[in-house]
Structure formats: C-alpha cells, structure tokens
C-alpha cells in the first residue's frame, strides 16, 4: 500500500533541497543572461548562509557599476568571479560629493563595496573606486571579521582599502593607490600581494589600537611604482600605536630610504610598531630607515605567522574560512 503522506513529505523535502541549492548558488551577469543582472540583487535574494552551506554568488565577466553592501546579518557570503581583470565592481563616490543635506559626504560614505558581515570571501574580483585622484575615495570598506580575499584587485587612489576592524586575509592580490591606500584599525595579513604606488604618497595608515598586538602584516609581497620618479613611504600612523610589518618583501626604489613617516606626530616615535625583516630590492635600505622603526631578527620574524596574527580566540582557520 502506498503511503501518500510519506510520498508528499519526501516530495516537499526534495523541492526544499532544490530551492536551497538555487538560493545558495546564484549567478550574476551584467548582460542579463542569468538570474540576476546586478550583484546587489543577488545579495538581497538570500538572508544568510551558514558555515556548512555558504551563499555562492558567481559573477560573470563584466563591469558592474553599483554600490554594493553586504549587511551585518548576511554571513558566509562568497563572491566568485572568473577573471579579476574582467570582473569589475565599481563606483565613483568621493569625499567631496554632496549628500542630500548639501554637505560633503566625507570619506567613510564613499566605498564602492562595503562588507559588514562576518565570514565573507571573494575570489577573482576587482573592487574599484573610479573617481580618480580627487581625494578620499574608497574602493572597499571591511567591517566584518574573518574576511578573505584571494586573487582580487583593489583599484583606487587615496584610501583604496579601509579595514576598519576585526581580521582579514589577502592572498595574491593587486592593490593600487597613492595616499594611505591601505588603512584602518583591523588586523590583516597580506600574502604574496603586489602593491602598486601610483604617485608619491604613503602605502599604509594603520590606526591599530594599543591593546591589539598586530595591525597590518605584509609577507612575501612586492612593492612597485607607476612611474620612475614616484616615491612612497611604507606607512604613517593614523593613530600613534600603528602596527605595520613587512616580511620578506621585494621593494623597488619607489620606497623612500627612510621608509616611514611620523605624520608630524613626534610622540609616535615611542609608540608605533613599524618593523621589517629581510626586505630586498633597491628600496630595502635598513641603514637609512628612521631610527624609531625596527629591523626584526630571524627568530622574531619566524614567530610572526598567519595563525598567530589572525587565529584569535576562535582559532580562525584560513583554509576553511571559519
């Protein structure tokens, strides 16, 4: 005898599973050939993912001119492109743009993409602010914890990337700018990233809290300049306890011999945590560095690992993303 109730129940489960699969594997195409035409539409289609079932948003090649916001509750979202040079998320707000009140919107309202949620991941995507050299104009702002970016590009001029708090990991990424273009209070690890300096300026402007052991760590990275005459500092302190470390980084002569700038804050000479180990290239000049920056010993550098810097109390696993 056929149990119609059981069959109906199994059918409902099957329909639910298909619906779940559709929800967690979304496709965006700028030409309208897929489920969604904009990235933000896809983001808004799903409330949240989970560690076991993250939300995958596959972004087809194209230029998506839109403001993108992943709100706090939308955890475990993944933006996956096919080619970072052909998959571009962009907008062009800058700090001097006027808001609805007629006043300048300011730096923190300019991001083309804002990540508020924890456990975010992006691969093969370009994040861009196309406003140009007109002042503060963020390509991305990250407020979420445990955010991972692999094989991504970040294009801007001043204030390209704001890492506002918590922890982030970047691997094989390209980051371009000229003034304070990696800044904020977060703890972040940059592995095998290419830092491109477009004009004279400063690569980092950390605002690391005094009780936070690490700010920005660059490991096995490369620093180059857009023009032969371009010169940059490795960083300057947005806040006086700024922490920035360069490990095994290849530096072209775009890096100034003194390396670091104090932003006219002489008190920062006693408080910043600016360090290098085994810098190479024409921009590596330990004898000429400012006396208030440190050259690490081999044992000190070996103790600075992704696990130690990013692990935290939850033991964040970079391989699994959680």
Secondary structure as UniProt FT lines:
FT   HELIX           4..24
FT   STRAND          25..28
FT   TURN            30..31
FT   HELIX           39..44
FT   STRAND          55..59
FT   STRAND          62..65
FT   STRAND          68..70
FT   TURN            72..73
FT   STRAND          77..81
FT   TURN            84..86
FT   STRAND          87..91
FT   TURN            95..96
FT   TURN            100..101
FT   HELIX           107..109
FT   STRAND          113..115
FT   STRAND          121..123
FT   STRAND          126..129
FT   TURN            130..131
FT   STRAND          140..142
FT   STRAND          147..150
FT   STRAND          153..155
FT   STRAND          161..163
FT   STRAND          167..171
FT   STRAND          174..184
FT   STRAND          187..191
FT   STRAND          194..206
FT   TURN            210..211
FT   STRAND          216..219
FT   STRAND          222..225
FT   TURN            228..229
FT   STRAND          232..236
FT   TURN            240..241
FT   STRAND          243..247
FT   STRAND          250..251
FT   TURN            253..254
FT   TURN            257..258
FT   STRAND          260..261
FT   TURN            263..264
FT   HELIX           266..270
FT   STRAND          273..277
FT   TURN            282..283
FT   HELIX           286..288
FT   TURN            291..292
FT   STRAND          294..295
FT   HELIX           298..302
FT   HELIX           306..310
FT   TURN            312..315
FT   TURN            318..321
//
